[in-house]
């Protein structure tokens, strides 16, 4: 097996693992939404991505920088959820709430960018 084939297989493995985690949480949300929310809130994607990053690139410095960036990104990513707390005043209009959350994520990106530049 050549190097490109190994890289392609590793890439497919990463896609499948991520898909399984997301699909499982989505399925679970129909029966146990609180448990599914807790599982998604776990840093599963980060845990998986950090390991894959290190395995793929063998660069501990970049992997540590990656982890620090995630640490900063987590709290600023909460901007997305702010409109959901105002759901009643927004007439529980899901798409309006969702789009406002996405717009707040744009602001969060710039906050993240600024904080990470200080590290």
N, C-alpha and C positions, 0 to 999 in steps of 0.2 A: 504494500500500500504506500503510495507516494505522499509527500508532505501536503499537497493540496487536498487530497482525499481525506487525510486525517483532520485538516482544518475544517473542511466541509462537514464531516461527521460530528466534530465537536460543536460547530455552529448549530447543527440540527438538534443535537442533544440539549443545548441551551434553550432553544426555542421550545422543544417539547416539555422540558421541565417547567419553564415559565408558564406555558399554556396549561399544564396540569394544575399548577398552584392556583391560577386565576379561575379555571373552570371549576375546580373543587370549591373554592370560596363562593363563586356565583351560584352553584348548585346548592350549597349549604345555606345560603342566604334565604332560600325559599322556605326552609324548615326551621332554621335557627339563626335568624338575622343578627342577633346580638353576638353569638359565637363567631359567625362569619366576619362580622366587623372587627372583633378582637383578633382573629387570625390575620386578616388583611392589614391590621394596624401593626402587627409584628414586623420586624425588619427582615422578613423572609427574602424579599427581592434583594435587599442589600447584602444579606448573608450569602446568598447564592452568587450575586454579581461579584462580590469581593473575592470569593474563592476562584470563580472563573477568570477574573481579571488577573489574579496572581498566577494561576496555572498557565494561562495563555501568554502572558507577557514576562513573567519571572522578574518583575520589577517591584520590590517592596516599597520603594519610595513613592512611585506612582500610585500604588494600591493604598498606601496610607493617606496620600493627598486626596484620593478618591473618597476614602472613608470620612475624612474631615469635611469635604464638600457635602457629603450626605448629611453629616451631623448638622451643618448650617442649614441645609435645604429642608430638613424635616420640619422645624418650627415655622419657617416662612411658607412652606407649602400649605399650612393650615389656613392661610388666607382664602383658599378655595372654599372652605366650609363656612365662612362667615355668613354668606347670604342664606344658608340653610337655617341659621338661627332666627332669621327674620322671615321665615316662610309664611307665617300667618299674615304679616303686614304686606307681603307680596302676593297675597291671595293663593298661596300654595301653588303658584304657577311654576311647575318643575323647570320648564325650559328657560324661563326668565332667571330663576335662581341659579341654574346650571351655567348659563352664559355669564352672569355676574361673577360667579365663582371663577370661571375661566379668565375673565378680565382681571380679577384680583390676582390670579396666578402670574399674569404679565408683570404686575407691580412686584410680586414676590420674586420673580426672576431677577429684577434689577436690585432688589434688596440683597438677595443672595450673592449676586455678582459683586456688589460693593463690599459685603462682609468678607467674602472669600479673598478679595484683593488685599485685605488687611493681614491675612494669614501668612 
